[in-house]
Amino acid sequence: MADIIPKDEILIKEILEAARELFSRYGLKKTTMDDVARAVGKGKSSLYYYYTGKNELFEAVVLDELKKILKDIRIAINGEPSSTGKLKAFLVARLQLKDKMHNLGKVIHDDIFDNFKEICRLKGEFEATQVEIVREIVYGGVQSGEFREMPTDEIGFFSRWTVAAFGGLELPLSTSPRLIADKNSIDKIVDFILFGIGR
């Protein structure tokens, strides 16, 4: 028997999907709550029952996207048996984020100064979650003997550094696409991160 989703959850999902589409197409400034209400086929009061305004709705859309991305990252890393494989899966999933968030990311970029505080907070929470994921992977690798022994603070430093480094690969630099063009490149990046260039 299929799961029964409460009416509120169904409506919230419809609102978020409609808002995501409109924000991606027209941007945050040009999209109104009336537009979203029309797209859902409800009155504007239905939207205000769940969201106090357009900025709160936009934040909910971004959070919903980030939850889906984190779920995809978890599925990718859980499918790998080794900690090295998990780090490679994490990198691949992070790189796919740019494509998944392309339109919404443009809206965030265009409106960052109008919503700087909220966007920085969401970005910070997302990065903190990624750091925790990398920390779990590295800790598991240390426990299994795949990685060398490291104190907790060193694992934390490595995790923060890795998330920052992976994020840097997404910057729109001319060399970035070539650096991450294929699986072989990704393997090399993770191997350099893990094993360096020492003997």
C-alpha positions as CSV (number, residue, x, y, z in Angstrom):
1,M,0.0,0.0,0.0
2,A,1.4,3.4,-0.9
3,D,2.3,5.9,1.8
4,I,-0.4,8.4,2.6
5,I,1.1,12.0,2.5
6,P,-0.9,14.4,4.7
7,K,-2.7,17.2,2.7
8,D,-0.4,19.9,4.2
9,E,2.7,18.1,3.0
10,I,1.3,17.7,-0.5
11,L,0.4,21.4,-0.7
12,I,3.8,22.5,0.7
13,K,5.5,20.3,-1.9
14,E,3.4,21.9,-4.7
15,I,4.1,25.4,-3.4
16,L,7.9,24.7,-3.3
17,E,7.9,23.2,-6.8
18,A,6.0,26.1,-8.2
19,A,8.1,28.7,-6.4
20,R,11.4,27.0,-7.5
21,E,10.3,27.1,-11.1
22,L,9.2,30.7,-11.0
23,F,12.3,31.9,-9.0
24,S,14.6,30.0,-11.4
25,R,12.9,31.5,-14.5
26,Y,12.2,35.1,-13.4
27,G,14.4,35.7,-10.3
28,L,13.5,36.6,-6.8
29,K,12.8,40.3,-7.4
30,K,10.3,39.7,-10.3
31,T,8.4,36.8,-8.8
32,T,5.5,37.7,-6.5
33,M,3.5,35.7,-4.1
34,D,0.5,36.2,-6.5
35,D,2.5,34.4,-9.2
36,V,3.2,31.4,-7.0
37,A,-0.4,31.2,-5.8
38,R,-1.6,31.3,-9.4
39,A,0.9,28.5,-10.4
40,V,-0.4,26.3,-7.5
41,G,-4.0,27.1,-8.2
42,K,-4.7,28.4,-4.7
43,G,-5.4,31.8,-3.1
44,K,-2.6,33.9,-1.8
45,S,-3.8,33.4,1.7
46,S,-2.9,29.7,1.4
47,L,0.7,30.7,0.8
48,Y,0.7,33.1,3.7
49,Y,-0.6,30.3,6.0
50,Y,2.8,28.5,5.5
51,Y,5.2,31.4,4.7
52,T,5.2,34.9,6.0
53,G,6.5,36.4,2.7
54,K,8.5,35.9,-0.4
55,N,11.9,35.8,1.2
56,E,10.9,33.1,3.7
57,L,9.4,31.1,0.7
58,F,12.7,31.5,-1.2
59,E,14.7,30.3,1.8
60,A,12.4,27.3,2.0
61,V,13.0,26.5,-1.7
62,V,16.8,26.7,-1.2
63,L,16.6,24.6,1.9
64,D,14.5,22.0,0.1
65,E,17.1,21.9,-2.7
66,L,20.0,21.5,-0.3
67,K,18.2,18.6,1.5
68,K,17.8,16.8,-1.8
69,I,21.4,17.4,-2.6
70,L,22.6,16.1,0.8
71,K,20.4,13.0,0.4
72,D,22.0,12.4,-3.0
73,I,25.5,12.8,-1.5
74,R,24.6,10.4,1.3
75,I,23.3,7.8,-1.2
76,A,26.5,8.2,-3.3
77,I,28.9,7.7,-0.4
78,N,27.0,4.9,1.2
79,G,27.3,3.0,-2.1
80,E,31.1,2.9,-1.7
81,P,32.8,0.3,0.5
82,S,36.1,2.1,1.1
83,S,36.7,5.5,2.7
84,T,38.8,6.6,-0.4
85,G,35.8,5.6,-2.6
86,K,33.5,7.5,-0.3
87,L,35.6,10.7,-0.7
88,K,35.6,10.3,-4.5
89,A,31.9,9.8,-4.4
90,F,31.6,13.0,-2.3
91,L,33.6,15.0,-4.8
92,V,31.6,13.8,-7.7
93,A,28.3,14.6,-5.9
94,R,29.6,18.0,-5.0
95,L,30.6,18.8,-8.6
96,Q,27.2,17.8,-9.8
97,L,25.7,20.4,-7.4
98,K,26.7,23.2,-9.8
99,D,24.5,21.6,-12.5
100,K,21.6,20.8,-10.2
101,M,21.5,24.3,-8.7
102,H,22.4,26.2,-11.9
103,N,19.2,28.3,-12.3
104,L,18.5,28.7,-8.6
105,G,22.2,29.5,-8.0
106,K,22.0,32.3,-10.5
107,V,19.1,33.8,-8.5
108,I,21.1,33.5,-5.3
109,H,24.1,35.2,-7.0
110,D,22.0,38.0,-8.5
111,D,20.1,38.7,-5.2
112,I,22.9,38.0,-2.7
113,F,23.2,41.6,-1.5
114,D,19.5,42.0,-1.0
115,N,19.4,38.7,1.1
116,F,23.1,38.6,2.2
117,K,22.4,37.5,5.8
118,E,20.0,34.7,5.0
119,I,22.1,33.3,2.0
120,C,25.3,33.4,4.1
121,R,23.5,31.5,6.9
122,L,22.2,28.8,4.5
123,K,25.6,28.5,2.9
124,G,27.2,28.2,6.3
125,E,24.8,25.5,7.4
126,F,25.3,23.6,4.2
127,E,29.1,23.7,4.5
128,A,28.9,22.6,8.1
129,T,26.9,19.6,7.1
130,Q,29.4,18.7,4.4
131,V,32.3,19.1,6.9
132,E,30.5,16.6,9.1
133,I,30.1,14.1,6.2
134,V,33.8,14.3,5.4
135,R,34.7,14.0,9.1
136,E,32.6,10.8,9.2
137,I,34.3,9.4,6.1
138,V,37.8,10.2,7.5
139,Y,37.0,8.9,10.9
140,G,35.8,5.6,9.4
141,G,39.0,5.4,7.3
142,V,41.1,5.9,10.5
143,Q,39.1,3.3,12.4
144,S,39.4,0.7,9.6
145,G,43.2,1.3,9.2
146,E,42.7,2.7,5.6
147,F,44.0,6.1,6.8
148,R,46.8,6.8,9.3
149,E,45.9,7.6,12.9
150,M,44.9,11.2,13.4
151,P,43.8,13.2,16.5
152,T,40.2,14.5,16.4
153,D,41.3,18.1,15.8
154,E,43.4,17.1,12.8
155,I,40.4,15.2,11.3
156,G,38.4,18.3,11.8
157,F,41.0,20.5,10.1
158,F,41.3,18.1,7.2
159,S,37.5,17.9,6.8
160,R,37.1,21.7,6.7
161,W,40.0,22.1,4.3
162,T,38.7,19.4,2.0
163,V,35.2,21.0,1.8
164,A,36.8,24.4,1.0
165,A,39.1,22.8,-1.6
166,F,36.2,20.9,-3.3
167,G,34.1,24.1,-3.3
168,G,37.0,26.0,-5.0
169,L,36.8,23.6,-8.0
170,E,33.3,24.9,-8.8
171,L,34.5,28.5,-9.3
172,P,34.1,29.7,-12.9
173,L,37.8,29.7,-13.7
174,S,39.0,28.7,-17.2
175,T,41.1,25.9,-15.8
176,S,38.5,24.3,-13.5
177,P,36.5,22.3,-16.2
178,R,39.7,20.7,-17.4
179,L,40.8,19.8,-13.8
180,I,37.6,17.8,-13.2
181,A,36.8,16.6,-16.7
182,D,36.6,12.9,-16.0
183,K,36.8,10.1,-13.4
184,N,40.6,9.8,-13.9
185,S,40.9,13.5,-12.9
186,I,38.7,13.0,-9.8
187,D,40.8,10.0,-8.8
188,K,44.0,12.0,-9.1
189,I,42.5,14.9,-7.0
190,V,41.5,12.7,-4.2
191,D,44.8,10.7,-4.3
192,F,46.7,14.0,-4.1
193,I,44.5,15.1,-1.1
194,L,45.0,11.8,0.7
195,F,48.6,10.9,-0.1
196,G,50.2,14.2,-1.2
197,I,53.3,14.1,-3.4
198,G,55.8,12.9,-0.8
199,R,57.6,9.6,-1.1
